[in-house]
Amino acid sequence: MTPSAYRLIDLGAARVAVNSPLNDFNAHLDLVYQHHGDGDPLSFADVRVSLLPSKGMRFWKGRVSLWSEATCPFEPYPMRSALPLFEWGSNWLLAQRLNAYLLLHAGVVARDDRALILPAAPGSGKSTLTCALHLAGWRFMSDEFGVLDPDSGNLLPLLKPAALKNRSIAIIGAHPQARLGPVFPGTRKGDVAHFVPLRDSIVERHRHARPRLVIFPRYRDGGTLKCTPLDAANTAMRLGLNSFNYRTLGAVGFDAVVRLARTTRAFELEYGHLSTAIAHIDTLFAEHA
């Protein structure tokens, strides 16, 4: 291990500064954040963290802890899983702190400056579908956070690698343009690998987009395609349920989801095959965006 200064990662809607003496972890950061540039590590960061070897109790030996502002909010992870700890930990911290925006739990992709929002609960196939749409030509804006500016109504990119789990790793990894980081086996969420968005999307991480279509995806293995339109009231309710900070924002959050529901078209999409889902989404977007 060698000392390391803070590294500032510009994600678009937010900036994260990270410091660690762990050589393998820093090499993994170089791989999944190689197109984000190098900002001034002393300038403002929404989240500032350190990944450090755990000390103290004997059973923490060989483990790594995430520290932020003199606190350690999570239990230590095995040293080999430092990157998943950083990704999940920094996501959690961003969800607590970016309250200038409504944060939807959603993938977001765009064509030009028109955006498709994919809100979903964990296990719905959101990450796999978001990455597959990106590889099919959509601009990647986020896999985890739909960052909505309540004032303008625009969506802001938050360009972090997408955490693919278990079967999704092979499905997305089979695409000739896909770039994945190392596979971390046996994490708390199963096997995990991080999908790196294509360089053009990362370069455009400060380019906003106007929400035009909302699709609530639900993957069912081998299932047939089923697409159901949703009215504005149902859409607003489900957007609020799929948000990190809807309740925290109070009236601002309520007004934001109502405005979003009234100015977009929304559907629930159940599917069993990615290619069928992508083709149907392309058709919906052409008709309603």
N, C-alpha and C positions, 0 to 999 in steps of 0.2 A: 504494500500500500504506500502511496505517496500523497503528500498534502495537495489539496485542490482548492483553488479559489472558487467563489460563487460563479455559476454560469447562468446567464439570463436567457430565458427561452421566451420569445415573442410568439404568442399563440393567436394573436389577432385581437380578440375582445379582452384578453387578459395577458399578464406576463407572470411567469414563474421563475424564481431564482433558486438554484439547487447547488448544494455543496456536498462533496463526499470524497473520502480518501480511498474508496474502493475502486480498484483499477477495472475490474470486470464490469461494474455498474457504469462507470464513465464510458467504457467502450460501447456498451449497449445504448447509452444516450447518444453517442456519436452516430450510431446506426439509425436510430428511429427519429432523431431530430436533426439530421445532417443538413437539411435545407432551410432551417429556421434562422440562420445567421447568428452572429455573436454581438449582443448588445452590451452596453456598459453594465457590468455586474453590480455597480454601486447605485444605479438609478432605481426608480420606483419599481417594485414588484407587488402584485396583488397577493401573492403567496411566496413565502421564502422558507425553504426547508433544508435540512441536512439529513443525509443518510449515513449513520454512524454504527460501527460495531457495538453490539450490546455488551454491557458490563454488569457485574453484580452477581445475581444468582447463577448457580452452576448450570442449570438447564437452559440458560440464555447463551451459553457458549456456542459460537458458530452462527449467531443470529445478528440481524441488522435491525436498527430502530430508526423510525422517522421522527425528527424533531422539528418543531415550528414554534417560534417565539417562546422558547424555553419550556415548551410542553411536549410531551410524547403521547399523542392521542390514541395510538394503536399499540396492540401487543407486538413484540418483535416477530419478524419473519425469518425463515432460513436465509442465510447469506446469499444463496444462489437465486433467491426471489426478490432481490433488491429492486429491480425494475418494476415488477407488478406492485410492490409496496409503494413505490414512488407514484405510479400512475393512479392507483386507487386512492392513495392518501391525498395527493394533490387535487384529484377530482372532488373528494369530500371537502377539502378546505375551500376550493373555489365555490362549491355549492353553498357554503356558509357565508361567503364574503362578497359575492358579486350581486349585491342587492340593489344596485342601480338598474338592473335588468330583471325581467321575468325569465327564469331559467326552466325551460321545459325539459323533461327527460325524453329526449328525442334525437334521432338522427336527422340531419339536414343536408340536402343536396340541392343544386341549382342548375338551371340552364340559363345562361347569360345572367340577368339580374332578377330572375323569377325563381322562387324557392319552393321546394317540396319539403314538408315537415312530416316526420315519421315518429309520432309519439307511441311509446309502448312500455309495458311492464317488463322486467327481466324475464328472459326465457321465451320471448315472443319472436325471436329471430331478427330483431331490429338491426343489430350490428352487421350480421351477414348480408341482409338486404341493402343496407346503406353502402357497404363496401362493393357489393355486386353492381349497384347502380353507378357508383363512381367509376368502376372499371368498364362500364358500358357507355361512358361518355359524359356523365353528370359531374359537375364541379362539387368537390367534397367541401362541406362547411363544418360539419361536426358529426361525431358518432354518438356522443353522450349528452351534449348540451344544445338545446335550441335556445340561443341567446336573443331574446326579443327586447328591443328598445321600446319602452312604453310610450315615449314621446313621439317618435317618428313612425312606429309600427314596423320598422325594418328589422331584419335578422342579421346578426353579426357572426362571422365565422369564429370558431374556437378550434384551431387546428392541432389536435392531439392525435397520436396513433390510436387506432381502434383495437380494443382488446377482444380478440377472437377466442372462442372456447371450444374445446373438444372437436366434434365433427366439422365445425365451421373452418377450422385451420386448414384442413385438406381441401375443402370445397373452394375456398377463396385462394388458397395457395396454388391450386392447379392452373389458375389464370396466368398466361404468359407475362402480363404486365405487373402482376402482384409482387410486392416486396414485403416480406415478413421478417420480424426479428426472431431471435431464438425462441424455441418452445420451452416453456417452464412447466414441467410435469408435476402433477399432484398438488397444485395449489388449493386453496380453500374453495375455489370455483372450478376445479378440475384442471385439465391441461390448458395453458394459455399461451398465445403468441400475439404479437402486436403488429397490426397492418399499418404500413406507412403510406399515407396519401401520396398521390403523384405530385411531382414537383410544381406543376402549374397551379394546382390548388393551394399549395403552401405559399407560393409567391403572391397569390391573390388573397391572402388571409385578412386583409383590411378592406376587402370589397364587400359591401353590404348587398342584400337581396330583399326583394319584396315578397312576402308570403303569398302564394297563390293557391296551393293545394295542400290539404291535410289528409294523410292516410294512416289509419291505425292498423298496423300489420299484425297478423297472427299466423305463424307457421304451424302447419299440421303435416307430419311426415306422410307423404303419399296422398294427401287430400286433394280434392278438386277445388278449382278456383271459385270463390264466392265473394262478390263485391256488393256491399250494401251502402246506399247513400245515408248520410246523417243530417239531421236538421241542425240549425244553429244552436238551439238550447242544449241538445245532447252533446254537440261538439264542445261547447264552452265548458260543460260539466266535466267531460273527459279530459280536456286540456288542463283544467285545474287539478284533477286527480293525478295527472302525469307531469307534475311540476315540483321542483325542489323547494321553491320559496313562495308559492302562491299565497299561503296563509300569512307568511311574514310580511308580504307587501300589502295586505289588507285591500283597501279600496282600489289602490293602484293595480294590484294583480287582477282583481275582478274586472275592472274596466279594460285591462289589456286582453284578457281571454275573450271577453264579449266582443270587443272590436275585431279580434282575430277571427272568431267564429263567424261574424257577420260579413267579413270581407274576403273569405275563402270558401271553396267548396271542400266538403269532407266526406270520406268514405271509410268503412271498415273493410279490410281486405284479408280474407282467409285464403291461404295457398299452400300447395305441397311441393311446388317446383319453382325454383328461382327464375328460370327462363320465361315461364308463363307469367309470373308476377311482374317481371320487368316489362314485358311486352304490353301487359294490360295497363301498367302505370304510365308508360309512354303514351298510350291512347288517351287515357284520362287527362294527362297533362296537356296534350294537344287540344283536347276539347274544352278544357275549363281554365287554362292558364292564359 
